[in-house]
Each structure stands twice: as C-alpha cells, then as structure tokens.
Amino acid sequence: MVIDLTSASSQSMTRGKVSTQRTAEADTSATVAKQSGSKDTFEMSTTAQALKKADAIIADTSDVNSEKVASIKAAIADGSYKIDYQSVAQKLMNFETLLS
C-alpha cells in the first residue's frame, strides 16, 4: 500500500490559506463596524414583554392564601370543618384517569 504524503501536506496548506483569509475578512468587517460607530441593539418582542410582566406579578404574589388558611384553621379549631369524602374520592379518580 502506498501512502501519498504530498496530497496531505497540500491540503493542510490550503486549509491554512482559507483560515487566514477568513481571519482577514473578520478583521475587515470589525474595522468597518468600529468606523461606522454602530452598536448592537436588543429589543424584546411583545410576547416576551408580556411574559416578563406576568413573571413580575407572579413573583409579587404570595404562594399561600393566608385568609383561606386562617378560616380553615378556625373551622378545624371550633369543629365546624367538614370533609366532603365523596368529592375527594371523585377528584382522586379523575386524577387517576388523567395519569393513565
């Protein structure tokens, strides 16, 4: 089997020339951008702005409804809190059907 070493070296030389050209082109475009004084700008879409606003509202909202917790605690303390077992069972069954 014969190995052609000349073609491998010529390919690496060609690759070197291409990368040198790309670097020179990048330098030229950077110089043009600096001369024109252009700056990168960023603008959020209306959807992104709405999501950011919603995220801020959610961050300011409490995770716990303190009034509801207080009323349930009071109902448990005075014995008036009743559990609707049929409703709880039905919701568990509905949830189970969603999983399967």
Secondary structure, 3 states (H helix, E strand, C coil): CCCCHHHHHHHHHHHHHHHHHHHHHHHHHHHHHHHHCCCCCCCCCHHHHHHHHHHHHHHHCCCCCHHHHHHHHHHHHHCCCCCCHHHHHHHHHHHHHHHC
